[in-house]
């Protein structure tokens, strides 16, 4: 397995060759990369040699008249028996590369369809291993305490992988983690695409109940049982690959290229569709994949449209499933330029809500988002879900702002994606605490839950008990909203104890339901924290823009309460009145939003949720961009005036520095 450079310039060169579909003159290629058509030929060849020397994707011998080509165009397709393979498996602290870390690596080397060597080591992740992961893998904190760190393991692993093609079951997971660490530590990644035994098993061993590693290994008679330990799982994956490779040979598939084509029949068509990206600009904007019937199937945004869209066609198996589906369907790409990346983020969410493309995951059905509602029906407060937004919430129905929650209206928080997880979370809370789970008892008699001590029965209890019950409900709501001083018994601890009790009684399915409900509960709490944080964002950005017919300008983006206000272009001589009007609009919006969410709980319209979360995500992902704070709603006039003066001063300074041509979206540093 050769390593390839992950530098964007090498990727751009690779993409250029893929789009051209033929070798490219070496000097011309280098001049394209440095954006200098008159660069000396000798210097161009030196640049190109340094760039492609150790990158296995390219072929170039350095001669003056030798063209630059791609390796898979020139080299013969090798026989599978002549290709060394490495069966790879990783154990990690979680599911997301970067956030989670590798805890164990197992690899098996196959040559001539025979296992010839193996590699195995624990890895110290330098962070806690979640108890759930320890229960799954058996790898504990004590086991990895003395293990080498990943930076000490990578060199030996790279030597073991040298010259081989990686094989893995659900390869995107293992390769994704390994590429993250290779990119972080060495600035490179694995080269030719890994062979994934998961789709291979689906195609060659149909009829299995599922295609998890354990199921496939057992069905094919693997001598090693997968057990969520890296080496054992790698050995099982190696056996699966060898077994399925034999079945491929029976079908006449004996070469590596034929195997790759069999695995990803859409890969060739995806590369062919690169022609659709030829005219895409390099600026921020949104794009839409349109199928042959004229239907928009996918909407996205990008800081640099051309590079982002091309990546969908080149990444192949590394893309999410729905993106791969969109690539298969696309026949035309439409796009709109945006003045700033932040405006592209907001525009993307608007387009998703408008067109509801089937290949997008979030934002296509906001009407299904559900709220947590603290109801007053009957005697005693109750927790329930509702898919209808209260009319007093600004932006809930018509996008307009509204004032605070009317007196007597139910407390509401949210909305939340996934109504099923919301139901599971509330069911667990009602199991943890003795609160109402039913409507008022019309016959005045307590329900069965109260007779077993699982409900305080406020509907039939005395006023003091009802008051105690309602205080408990409000403390639960406060805990959901992120408060840690509620004095409640920990529902997570209760869920763990309940799951263990059920397991001891061999009621394993019920125990698993409790664990899953606990995960949903914590997920709901995290979702609310993200929403509350998004609604608290207040910042300003100034983006210098070179002249494009109207002269140089500065683009002002103001975000108040997580919402992007109408952007403003600032031109020389007209900065002060334009910024004054924008700041006054932000201040008026801040006054209108006071108390609008009703007490300490945050509730917004269903149509607004995805945009708020997208702005929050961009805020943290663009950590290298400095943002200027905007005063809070309760700030006095002096604070707003200081903000206006500061923004006007920065805008005038930027305008004086903008060249006649230059970067369009490089933000100011406040």
C-alpha positions in Angstrom: 0.0 0.0 0.0 1.7 3.2 -1.2 1.3 6.4 0.7 0.1 9.4 -1.2 0.5 13.1 -0.4 -2.6 14.7 1.1 -1.6 18.2 0.1 -4.4 20.0 -1.7 -2.1 21.0 -4.5 -1.3 17.3 -5.3 -5.0 16.5 -5.0 -5.8 19.3 -7.4 -3.3 17.9 -9.9 -4.8 14.5 -9.6 -8.3 15.9 -10.2 -7.1 17.8 -13.2 -5.7 14.7 -14.8 -8.9 12.8 -14.0 -11.0 15.6 -15.7 -8.7 15.7 -18.7 -8.7 11.9 -19.1 -5.3 11.9 -20.7 -1.6 12.6 -19.8 -0.6 16.2 -19.4 2.6 18.0 -20.4 4.7 18.2 -17.2 5.6 21.9 -17.6 2.0 22.9 -18.4 0.9 21.0 -15.3 3.3 22.8 -13.1 2.4 26.2 -14.5 -1.2 25.5 -13.8 -0.4 24.6 -10.2 1.6 27.8 -9.6 -0.9 29.9 -11.6 2.0 31.4 -13.6 1.9 30.8 -17.3 5.4 32.2 -17.8 7.2 30.2 -15.1 10.6 28.9 -16.3 10.5 25.3 -17.6 13.4 24.1 -15.4 11.7 25.5 -12.3 8.4 23.9 -13.3 10.1 20.5 -13.6 11.7 20.9 -10.1 8.4 21.7 -8.6 6.7 18.8 -10.2 9.5 16.4 -9.2 9.2 17.4 -5.6 5.4 17.1 -5.7 5.0 13.7 -7.3 8.2 11.9 -6.4 6.7 9.9 -3.5 3.1 10.0 -4.6 2.0 6.6 -5.9 -0.9 8.1 -8.0 1.4 9.7 -10.6 3.9 8.5 -13.2 6.6 10.8 -14.5 10.3 10.0 -15.3 11.5 13.6 -15.2 12.5 13.8 -18.8 11.9 17.0 -20.7 9.4 15.5 -23.2 7.9 13.0 -20.8 4.2 13.7 -20.0 2.7 13.4 -16.5 0.3 10.5 -16.3 -1.7 8.5 -13.7 -0.4 5.2 -12.4 -3.6 3.3 -13.1 -3.5 4.4 -16.8 -0.1 3.1 -17.5 0.6 0.0 -15.4 -0.8 -3.4 -16.3 -3.6 -4.8 -14.2 -1.9 -7.3 -11.9 -3.2 -10.8 -11.2 -4.8 -11.2 -7.8 -2.3 -14.0 -6.9 0.6 -11.5 -7.5 -0.9 -8.8 -5.3 0.1 -8.7 -1.6 -2.9 -7.8 0.6 -3.1 -6.7 4.3 -6.3 -7.5 6.2 -6.7 -4.7 8.7 -8.8 -4.1 11.8 -8.8 -1.4 14.4 -10.5 -1.0 17.8 -11.2 2.6 18.9 -12.7 4.6 21.7 -15.7 5.6 19.5 -17.1 5.9 16.0 -15.7 9.2 14.8 -12.0 9.7 13.7 -10.3 12.6 15.4 -12.8 12.8 18.3 -12.2 9.1 19.0 -8.9 7.4 19.0 -7.4 4.0 18.1 -6.9 1.5 21.0 -5.7 -1.5 19.1 -4.4 -2.4 15.6 -4.4 -5.9 14.1 -3.1 -6.7 10.5 -2.6 -9.9 8.6 -0.3 -10.0 5.5 -1.5 -12.2 2.6 0.8 -13.1 -0.3 -0.1 -15.6 -3.1 -3.4 -16.2 -1.3 -1.5 -17.4 1.8 -1.2 -15.7 5.2 2.5 -15.0 5.7 2.7 -12.6 8.6 0.8 -10.6 11.2 1.0 -7.3 13.1 -0.7 -6.6 16.4 -0.4 -4.0 19.1 -2.4 -2.1 21.7 -2.3 1.7 21.4 -2.6 4.2 24.3 -5.3 6.6 23.1 -4.3 9.2 25.7 -8.0 9.6 26.7 -10.5 7.6 28.7 -12.1 4.5 27.1 -15.9 4.7 27.6 -17.2 1.8 29.7 -19.5 0.7 26.8 -16.4 0.3 24.6 -14.6 -1.7 27.4 -17.6 -4.0 27.7 -17.7 -4.5 23.9 -14.0 -5.1 23.3 -12.6 -6.1 26.6 -9.9 -3.4 26.3 -9.6 -1.5 29.5 -7.8 1.7 30.6 -5.3 -0.5 32.5 -4.5 -2.6 29.4 -3.5 0.5 27.3 -1.8 2.4 30.0 1.7 1.0 29.1 1.0 0.6 25.4 2.8 2.8 22.8 1.2 5.9 21.5 0.0 6.1 17.9 2.9 8.2 16.7 5.2 5.4 17.9 3.2 2.7 16.2 2.6 4.3 12.8 6.2 3.9 11.4 6.1 0.1 12.1 2.6 -0.2 10.7 3.5 1.7 7.5 6.5 -0.6 6.9 4.2 -3.6 7.4 1.7 -2.1 4.9 4.3 -1.3 2.3 3.4 -2.5 -1.2 0.2 -4.1 -0.2 -3.5 -3.4 -0.8 -5.6 -3.1 2.4 -8.5 -5.4 3.0 -11.1 -4.7 5.7 -14.7 -5.4 6.7 -16.5 -2.0 6.5 -13.2 -0.6 5.2 -14.3 3.1 5.4 -14.3 2.9 9.2 -10.8 1.4 9.6 -9.2 3.3 6.8 -10.8 6.6 7.9 -9.2 6.3 11.4 -5.8 5.3 9.9 -5.9 8.1 7.3 -6.7 10.7 10.1 -3.6 9.7 12.0 -1.4 9.4 8.9 -2.6 12.9 7.8 -2.0 14.4 11.3 1.4 12.8 11.8 2.9 12.4 8.3 0.8 14.6 6.0 -0.1 11.6 3.9 -2.7 8.9 3.6 -3.2 5.4 2.2 -3.0 5.2 -1.5 -5.0 2.9 -3.8 -8.5 2.2 -2.4 -9.0 -0.6 0.1 -11.0 -3.7 -0.7 -14.1 -3.8 1.4 -15.3 -7.4 2.2 -18.7 -6.1 3.4 -20.2 -5.3 -0.1 -18.1 -8.3 -1.5 -19.9 -10.6 1.0 -23.3 -9.1 0.1 -22.7 -9.9 -3.6 -21.1 -13.3 -3.2 -22.8 -14.8 -0.1 -26.4 -13.7 -0.5 -29.2 -14.7 1.9 -27.4 -14.1 5.3 -29.5 -12.5 8.1 -27.0 -9.7 8.2 -23.5 -8.9 7.1 -21.7 -8.1 10.3 -18.2 -9.6 10.5 -19.2 -12.3 13.0 -22.1 -13.4 10.9 -20.2 -13.6 7.6 -17.2 -15.3 9.3 -19.4 -17.9 10.9 -21.4 -18.5 7.6 -18.2 -19.1 5.7 -16.6 -21.4 8.3 -13.8 -19.1 9.5 -11.5 -20.8 12.0 -11.2 -17.6 14.0 -14.2 -16.1 15.7 -14.4 -12.3 15.6 -14.6 -10.9 19.1 -14.0 -7.2 18.7 -10.2 -7.6 19.2 -8.2 -6.3 16.3 -6.0 -9.3 15.4 -8.8 -11.8 15.7 -11.1 -9.7 13.6 -8.3 -9.1 11.0 -7.7 -12.8 10.8 -11.5 -13.4 10.3 -11.6 -10.7 7.6 -8.6 -12.3 5.9 -10.3 -15.7 5.8 -13.5 -14.0 4.4 -11.5 -12.3 1.7 -9.6 -15.5 0.6 -12.9 -17.4 0.5 -14.7 -14.8 -1.6 -11.6 -14.3 -3.8 -11.9 -18.0 -4.7 -15.6 -17.4 -5.7 -14.6 -14.4 -7.8 -12.0 -16.5 -9.7 -14.8 -19.1 -10.4 -16.6 -16.2 -12.1 -13.5 -15.3 -14.2 -12.5 -12.3 -12.1 -8.7 -12.8 -11.6 -7.2 -9.3 -11.7 -7.1 -6.4 -9.2 -8.8 -3.9 -11.6 -11.5 -6.4 -12.3 -12.1 -6.9 -8.6 -12.3 -3.1 -8.0 -14.8 -2.7 -10.9 -16.9 -5.6 -9.5 -16.9 -3.9 -6.0 -17.9 -0.5 -7.2 -19.7 -0.6 -10.5 -20.5 3.1 -10.1 -16.9 4.2 -9.8 -16.3 4.5 -13.6 -19.5 6.5 -14.1 -18.6 8.8 -11.2 -15.3 9.6 -12.8 -16.9 10.2 -16.1 -19.2 12.7 -14.5 -16.3 14.9 -13.5 -16.9 16.7 -16.7 -20.0 18.2 -15.0 -17.6 20.1 -12.6 -15.5 21.8 -15.3 -17.0 25.3 -14.9 -17.5 25.5 -11.2 -15.8 28.6 -9.7 -13.5 28.7 -6.7 -15.6 31.0 -4.6 -18.1 30.2 -1.8 -21.5 29.1 -2.7 -24.2 26.5 -2.9 -24.7 23.7 -5.4 -27.5 21.4 -6.5 -27.3 18.0 -8.1 -30.1 17.6 -10.6 -31.1 14.2 -12.0 -32.3 13.4 -15.6 -35.9 14.3 -14.7 -34.9 17.7 -13.5 -35.4 16.9 -9.8 -33.0 18.3 -7.3 -31.6 15.3 -5.5 -28.8 16.9 -3.3 -28.0 20.3 -2.0 -24.6 21.3 -0.6 -22.4 24.3 0.2 -18.7 24.9 -0.1 -16.1 27.5 0.7 -14.5 26.7 -2.7 -17.2 25.3 -5.0 -15.0 23.5 -7.5 -12.9 21.5 -5.1 -15.8 20.5 -2.8 -18.1 19.3 -5.6 -15.2 17.4 -7.4 -14.5 15.6 -4.1 -17.8 13.9 -4.3 -16.9 12.2 -7.6 -13.4 11.3 -6.6 -13.8 10.2 -3.0 -16.0 7.2 -4.0 -16.5 4.8 -1.1 -15.3 7.5 1.3 -18.5 9.5 0.7 -21.6 9.0 2.8 -24.2 6.5 1.3 -26.6 9.3 0.3 -23.9 11.3 -1.4 -22.9 8.2 -3.4 -26.5 7.9 -4.4 -26.6 11.5 -5.5 -23.5 11.0 -7.6 -25.1 8.1 -9.3 -28.2 10.1 -10.1 -26.8 13.5 -11.0 -27.0 14.6 -14.7 -26.5 18.4 -14.2 -25.0 20.6 -11.5 -26.5 24.0 -10.8 -24.8 26.5 -8.4 -25.1 29.9 -6.9 -22.1 32.0 -5.8 -22.2 33.5 -2.3 -20.3 36.5 -1.1 -19.1 34.7 2.1 -18.9 31.1 3.4 -21.3 32.0 6.2 -24.0 33.1 3.7 -23.5 29.9 1.8 -24.2 27.9 5.0 -27.5 29.7 5.6 -28.5 29.6 1.9 -27.9 25.8 1.9 -30.4 25.3 4.7 -32.9 27.4 2.9 -32.5 25.4 -0.3 -32.8 22.1 1.5 -36.0 23.2 3.2 -37.4 24.5 -0.1 -36.6 21.5 -2.4 -36.4 18.7 0.2 -33.8 16.7 -1.8 -34.0 13.0 -1.1 -30.2 12.5 -0.8 -29.8 15.1 2.0 -30.1 13.7 5.5 -31.1 16.7 7.8 -33.5 19.5 7.1 -35.8 17.8 4.6 -38.7 17.2 7.0 -38.7 19.8 9.7 -42.4 19.4 10.4 -41.5 16.0 12.0 -39.3 17.7 14.7 -40.8 17.4 18.1 -40.9 19.6 21.2 -40.9 18.7 24.9 -44.0 20.2 26.4 -44.7 20.8 30.1 -48.5 20.6 30.1 -51.0 21.9 32.6 -53.9 19.6 31.7 -55.6 18.1 34.7 -54.1 18.4 38.2 -50.3 18.4 38.1 -47.7 19.1 35.4 -46.9 16.5 32.8 -44.1 15.9 30.3 -45.1 15.1 26.7 -44.0 15.5 23.1 -45.6 17.6 20.4 -44.9 18.0 16.7 -46.9 21.2 16.6 -45.0 24.4 17.3 -46.7 26.8 19.7 -48.1 29.9 18.0 -46.2 32.2 20.3 -42.8 31.0 19.0 -41.2 33.4 16.6 -40.5 31.8 13.2 -42.6 28.7 14.0 -45.1 29.1 11.2 -44.6 32.2 9.2 -41.0 33.2 10.0 -42.1 36.3 12.0 -40.8 37.2 15.4 -43.1 37.0 18.4 -43.0 38.2 22.0 -42.6 36.1 25.1 -44.6 33.1 26.1 -48.2 34.2 27.0 -49.2 33.7 30.7 -50.6 30.2 31.3 -49.1 28.8 28.1 -47.3 25.5 28.5 -43.5 25.5 28.9 -41.8 24.3 25.7 -38.3 23.4 24.7 -36.8 22.3 21.4 -37.5 21.2 18.8 -35.6 18.0 18.5 -34.9 15.7 15.6 -36.1 12.1 16.0 -39.4 11.9 17.8 -38.9 8.2 18.6 -35.7 9.0 20.7 -37.7 11.8 22.4 -40.4 9.4 23.4 -37.8 6.9 24.7 -36.1 9.6 26.7 -39.3 10.8 28.3 -40.4 7.2 29.1 -37.1 6.7 30.9 -37.6 9.9 32.9 -41.1 8.8 33.9 -39.6 5.4 34.9 -36.9 7.1 37.0 -39.1 9.6 38.8 -42.7 9.4 40.3 -44.3 11.8 37.9 -47.5 11.7 35.9 -47.7 9.4 32.9 -51.4 9.6 32.2 -54.3 12.1 31.9 -56.4 13.1 34.9 -58.3 10.3 36.5 -61.9 11.1 35.9 -63.1 8.7 38.6 -61.0 10.3 41.3 -59.1 7.1 42.1 -55.3 6.7 41.8 -53.8 4.8 39.0 -51.9 1.5 39.2 -48.5 3.3 39.0 -49.3 5.3 42.1 -50.4 2.2 44.0 -46.9 0.7 43.4 -45.2 4.0 44.5 -44.2 5.0 40.9 -46.3 8.1 40.7 -47.1 10.8 43.3 -50.6 10.9 41.8 -51.1 14.7 41.7 -54.5 14.2 40.0 -56.0 12.8 43.2 -53.5 14.0 45.9 -53.7 16.9 48.3 -52.3 20.3 47.3 -49.0 19.8 49.1 -48.3 16.6 47.3 -49.3 18.2 44.0 -46.9 21.1 44.6 -44.1 18.6 45.4 -44.9 16.7 42.2 -44.8 19.9 40.1 -41.5 21.0 41.6 -40.1 17.6 40.7 -41.2 18.0 37.0 -39.7 21.5 36.8 -36.4 20.1 38.2 -36.4 17.4 35.6 -36.9 20.0 32.9 -34.1 22.1 34.4 -31.8 19.0 34.3 -32.7 18.4 30.6 -31.8 22.1 30.0 -28.3 21.4 31.3 -28.5 22.6 34.9 -26.4 20.5 37.3 -27.7 22.0 40.6 -31.2 20.4 40.5 -30.6 17.9 43.3 -32.2 15.1 41.3 -31.0 11.5 41.6 -28.9 10.9 38.4 -31.2 9.2 35.8 -28.1 7.7 34.1 -27.1 6.0 37.3 -30.7 4.8 37.7 -30.7 3.4 34.2 -27.4 1.6 34.7 -28.7 0.0 37.9 -32.0 -1.0 36.3 -30.2 -2.5 33.3 -28.0 -4.6 35.6 -31.0 -5.7 37.6 -32.8 -6.8 34.4 -29.7 -8.6 33.2 -29.4 -10.6 36.4 -33.0 -11.7 35.8 -32.0 -12.6 32.2 -34.3 -10.1 30.8 -31.7 -9.0 28.3 -33.9 -7.3 25.7 -35.5 -5.1 28.4 -32.0 -4.3 29.7 -30.9 -3.3 26.2 -34.0 -1.1 25.8 -33.1 0.7 29.1 -29.5 1.3 27.9 -30.7 2.6 24.5 -33.2 4.9 26.2 -30.4 6.2 28.4 -28.4 7.0 25.3 -31.4 8.8 23.8 -31.9 10.7 27.0 -28.3 12.0 27.0 -28.6 12.7 23.3 -31.6 14.8 23.8 -29.8 16.7 26.6 -26.8 17.4 24.3 -29.2 18.4 21.4 -30.8 21.0 23.7 -27.4 22.3 24.8 -26.4 22.7 21.1 -29.7 24.6 20.4 -29.3 26.9 23.4 -25.7 27.6 22.5 -26.7 28.3 18.9 -29.4 30.7 20.0 -26.9 32.6 22.1 -24.4 33.3 19.3 -23.9 37.0 18.6 -21.0 38.1 16.4 -20.0 40.2 13.4 -17.6 39.4 10.5 -16.1 41.8 7.9 -15.1 40.1 4.6 -12.9 42.2 2.2 -14.0 41.8 -1.5 -12.1 42.9 -4.5 -13.8 45.0 -7.1 -16.1 43.2 -9.5 -17.6 46.1 -11.4 -18.9 48.0 -8.4 -15.4 48.7 -7.0 -13.9 47.2 -3.8 -16.2 46.6 -0.9 -16.4 44.9 2.5 -19.2 42.5 3.3 -20.7 42.7 6.7 -22.3 39.6 8.3 -24.1 40.1 11.6 -25.4 37.1 13.5 -27.8 37.9 16.4 -29.3 35.1 18.5 -27.8 32.6 16.0 -29.6 34.1 13.0 -27.7 35.7 10.1 -29.2 39.2 9.5 -29.5 40.7 6.0 -25.9 41.0 4.8 -24.6 44.5 3.9 -22.0 45.5 1.3 -20.0 48.5 2.5 -18.5 50.8 -0.1 -16.0 53.7 0.3 -17.6 56.9 1.5 -20.8 55.1 2.6 -19.6 52.9 5.5 -20.9 54.9 8.5 -24.5 55.1 7.5 -24.7 51.5 6.3 -23.1 50.1 9.4 -25.3 52.4 11.5 -28.4 51.0 9.9 -27.2 47.4 10.2 -26.3 47.8 13.9 -29.6 49.5 14.7 -31.5 46.6 13.0 -29.5 44.2 15.1 -30.3 46.2 18.2 -34.0 46.3 17.4 -34.0 42.5 16.8 -32.3 42.0 20.2 -35.0 44.1 21.9 -37.7 42.0 20.2 -36.1 38.8 21.2 -36.0 39.5 24.9 -38.0 36.8 26.7 -39.2 35.5 23.4 -38.3 31.9 24.3 -40.3 31.9 27.5 -38.4 31.9 30.8 -35.1 30.0 30.8 -36.1 27.5 28.1 -35.2 27.9 24.5 -37.8 27.0 21.9 -37.6 28.0 18.2 -39.6 27.2 15.1 -39.1 23.9 13.4 -38.0 25.5 10.2 -35.4 27.5 12.1 -33.6 24.6 13.9 -31.4 23.4 11.0 -30.2 26.9 10.1 -29.4 27.7 13.8 -27.4 24.5 14.2 -25.6 25.0 10.8 -24.5 28.5 11.9 -23.3 27.1 15.2 -21.3 24.3 13.4 -19.7 26.8 11.1 -18.9 29.1 14.0 -16.7 26.3 15.6 -15.3 24.8 12.5 -14.1 28.3 11.3 -12.1 28.7 14.5 -9.3 30.3 12.6 -11.5 33.3 11.7 -11.8 36.0 14.3 -15.3 37.1 15.2 -16.3 40.4 16.8 -18.8 40.1 19.6 -22.2 41.8 19.4 -23.8 43.2 22.6 -26.4 41.2 24.4 -30.0 42.2 24.3 -29.8 43.8 27.7 -26.8 46.0 26.7 -27.2 49.8 26.9 -26.9 52.3 24.1 -23.3 53.0 24.8 -22.3 49.4 24.1 -24.1 49.4 20.8 -22.5 52.8 19.8 -19.1 51.4 20.7 -19.8 48.4 18.4 -20.9 50.7 15.6 -17.8 52.8 15.8 -15.5 49.8 16.0 -17.1 48.1 13.0 -16.9 51.3 10.9 -13.3 51.8 11.8 -12.4 48.2 10.8 -14.4 48.4 7.6 -12.6 51.7 6.5 -9.2 50.2 7.3 -10.0 47.1 5.2 -11.3 49.2 2.3 -8.0 51.1 2.2 -6.1 47.8 1.9 -8.1 46.0 -0.7 -6.1 45.6 -4.0 -7.8 45.9 -7.3 -7.9 42.0 -7.5 -7.4 39.5 -4.7 -9.1 37.0 -2.5 -12.8 37.5 -2.3 -13.5 36.0 1.1 -10.6 36.5 3.4 -12.2 37.7 6.7 -10.9 40.5 8.8 -8.9 40.0 12.0 -10.5 42.0 14.7 
